[in-house]
Amino acid sequence: MAEDSQTNGTAATAEAQPQPVRMQILAQYIRDLSFENAVAQKGAPTGEVAPEVSVQVSLDARKRGTEHQYEVISKFRVTSKNKADEQTLFLAELDYGGVFHVEGVPEDQLHPFLMIECPRMLFPFVRRIIADLTRDGGFPPFNMDPIDFVALYRQELARRAQAQAAAAQVPADQKLS
């Protein structure tokens, strides 16, 4: 009889445990890529060149037709300008996608998981592509610093909340239909 209660207790515990998170990258691909070498087009800048590089990142995720599959697109825009005269030296744009199989993530945590963990998995490949692209474009390879996707996600949530609050403050007769 002691065995029965022990077995039943184990079964109840197993049912109460959440399903483990399972993530698998099914595919990775370059969706769009461009590089503009402004120095080659306009000629070398005169005077001292002190490059200043800025990186803009945006993310998008969507459910695919197959169960538990999601597509995540990371968009990077890397701009290098000369500090002295603000002339653009180069512009690189990369849209890099991944198809992920994700299971075991609660529905309320799926969006942050897709917008944080999936781009984090893709980032080393994006970094290599950008470094190769800038080197092949005639510049020293640009090795992007790691990106804090959690902070990026929080910034986007704050931006959306601020936009919603601003939209709610507009009087109803001034809102556009």
C-alpha positions in Angstrom: 0.0 0.0 0.0 2.9 2.3 0.7 4.1 1.7 -2.9 0.7 2.8 -4.3 0.7 6.1 -2.5 4.4 6.7 -3.5 3.6 5.9 -7.2 0.6 8.2 -7.2 2.6 11.0 -5.6 5.2 10.7 -8.3 2.6 10.8 -11.1 0.9 13.9 -9.6 4.3 15.7 -9.4 5.1 14.8 -13.0 1.8 16.2 -14.2 2.4 19.5 -12.3 5.8 20.1 -13.7 5.8 22.5 -16.7 6.9 21.2 -20.1 10.6 22.0 -20.7 11.4 24.8 -23.2 12.6 23.5 -26.5 14.0 25.8 -29.1 15.6 24.7 -32.4 16.9 26.9 -35.3 15.4 25.3 -38.4 16.8 27.8 -40.9 18.8 31.0 -41.1 19.0 33.3 -44.1 19.8 36.8 -45.4 16.6 38.4 -46.4 18.1 41.6 -47.7 21.6 43.0 -47.8 23.1 46.2 -49.1 26.3 48.1 -48.7 27.1 51.6 -50.0 30.7 52.8 -50.0 30.2 56.6 -50.1 34.0 57.1 -50.1 34.4 55.3 -53.4 31.4 57.1 -54.9 32.3 60.6 -53.8 36.1 60.3 -53.5 38.2 60.2 -50.4 37.4 62.8 -47.7 39.8 65.7 -47.4 41.4 66.3 -44.1 41.4 64.1 -41.1 39.0 61.1 -41.0 37.6 60.1 -37.6 34.9 57.6 -38.2 31.9 57.4 -35.9 29.7 54.3 -36.3 26.1 54.0 -35.3 24.0 50.9 -35.2 20.2 50.8 -35.4 18.4 47.5 -34.7 14.7 46.5 -35.2 13.1 43.2 -34.7 10.0 41.5 -36.0 8.5 38.0 -35.3 5.5 36.2 -36.8 3.9 32.8 -36.5 4.3 30.5 -39.4 1.7 28.1 -40.8 3.3 25.0 -39.1 2.6 24.5 -35.4 5.3 25.8 -33.0 7.2 27.5 -35.9 8.1 31.2 -35.9 10.0 33.5 -38.1 12.2 36.2 -36.5 13.7 39.0 -38.6 16.5 41.2 -37.2 17.2 44.4 -39.1 20.5 46.1 -38.7 21.5 49.5 -40.2 25.1 50.4 -39.6 26.2 53.9 -40.6 29.7 55.3 -40.5 30.2 59.0 -40.7 33.3 61.2 -40.5 33.1 63.2 -37.2 34.9 66.2 -38.7 32.4 66.9 -41.6 29.5 64.5 -41.0 30.1 63.0 -44.4 28.9 59.4 -44.7 31.7 56.9 -45.2 29.5 53.8 -45.6 26.1 52.5 -45.0 25.3 48.8 -44.4 21.9 47.3 -44.1 21.1 43.7 -43.3 17.8 41.9 -42.7 18.6 38.5 -41.3 16.0 35.9 -40.6 15.7 32.7 -38.7 13.0 30.1 -38.5 12.6 28.6 -35.1 10.7 25.7 -33.6 9.7 26.7 -30.1 7.8 24.6 -27.6 7.1 24.8 -23.9 7.0 28.5 -23.6 3.9 29.8 -21.9 1.7 32.0 -24.2 2.2 35.1 -22.1 6.0 34.7 -22.3 6.2 33.8 -26.0 6.5 37.4 -27.4 9.5 38.3 -25.2 11.1 34.9 -25.8 10.8 35.4 -29.6 12.1 39.0 -29.4 15.0 38.3 -27.0 16.2 34.7 -27.2 15.8 34.2 -30.9 17.8 37.3 -32.0 20.4 36.4 -29.4 20.9 33.1 -31.1 21.2 34.8 -34.5 23.5 37.6 -33.4 26.9 35.9 -33.9 26.1 35.2 -37.5 24.9 38.8 -38.1 28.1 40.1 -36.5 30.2 38.0 -38.8 28.3 39.1 -41.9 28.6 42.8 -41.0 32.3 42.4 -40.3 32.9 40.6 -43.6 30.8 43.1 -45.5 32.6 46.2 -44.2 36.0 44.5 -44.8 35.0 43.5 -48.3 33.7 47.0 -48.9 37.2 48.5 -48.3 37.0 49.4 -44.6 38.4 47.8 -41.5 36.0 45.0 -40.4 33.3 46.4 -38.0 32.9 44.0 -35.1 29.6 45.0 -33.5 29.5 45.0 -29.7 27.1 42.5 -28.2 23.5 43.7 -28.1 21.4 43.6 -24.9 18.2 42.3 -26.4 16.4 42.5 -23.0 17.1 46.2 -22.8 16.1 46.6 -26.5 12.8 44.8 -25.8 12.1 47.0 -22.7 12.8 50.2 -24.7 10.3 49.1 -27.3 7.7 48.3 -24.7 8.2 51.8 -23.1 8.1 53.5 -26.5 4.8 51.7 -27.3 3.3 52.6 -23.9 4.3 56.2 -24.4 2.7 56.3 -27.9 -0.5 54.7 -26.5 -0.6 57.3 -23.7 -0.1 60.1 -26.1 -2.8 58.8 -28.4 -5.2 58.5 -25.4 -4.7 62.1 -24.4 -5.8 63.5 -27.8 -9.4 64.6 -27.6 -11.8 62.3 -29.5 -12.8 65.1 -31.9 -9.2 65.5 -33.0 -8.5 61.9 -33.7 -8.3 60.8 -37.3 -10.6 58.0 -38.4 
